[in-house]
Amino acid sequence: MRIGLISDTHIREASQNLPSKVEKIFRNVDLILHAGDIYNPSVLDELELIASVLAVAGDDDYGVILTDRRVKLKHIFHFEDKVVWLIHDSAYYYSCRSWRATKNTGRKSSEIPDIVLFGHTHYAILESHRGILFINPGSAMSVGNYSVIGSVALLNVESGKVDVNMVHL
């Protein structure tokens, strides 16, 4: 499965569009996952012209976006034999890094993610800690005070193998 990852688009008005490169990068994906701070459902509509879209609410998402059928507070997916979580908050990332991803934690193995997709930081992160792969595609829009180039990511899960490609816009 080929998945497009995007986060922190912060698009307030329906007249504002995503960078045109996003469509080209996501052209052949099976699914697009948005890790929050969407602001306007038009962003999800625009992405849905490319592929099916699911998203999580970010800390700055309010109102109509929270009633959108595609948006939850957390998604848990099973891609092949991988447990994948889609969340927004980076505080969760820091707390998860200290987990012991072993059977000795008392957690059910289905509760321990193999991959955590998240947003919030506005910069790309690709790190593995204690058997969990953490992926943040960064912000597609280079918003606010952040001096980073916009980015998205491509996640490929096939035959039990995981491949991630960070793409700067």
Secondary structure, DSSP 4 states (H G I P E B T S, - for coil): -EEEEE------STT----HHHHHHTTT-SEEEE-S---SHHHHHHHHTTSEEEEE--TT--GGGGG-TTEES-EEEEETTEEEEE---HHHHHHHTT---SGGGSS-GGGS-SEEE--SSSSEEEEEETTEEEEEE--SS--TT--SPPEEEEEEEETTEEEEEEEE-
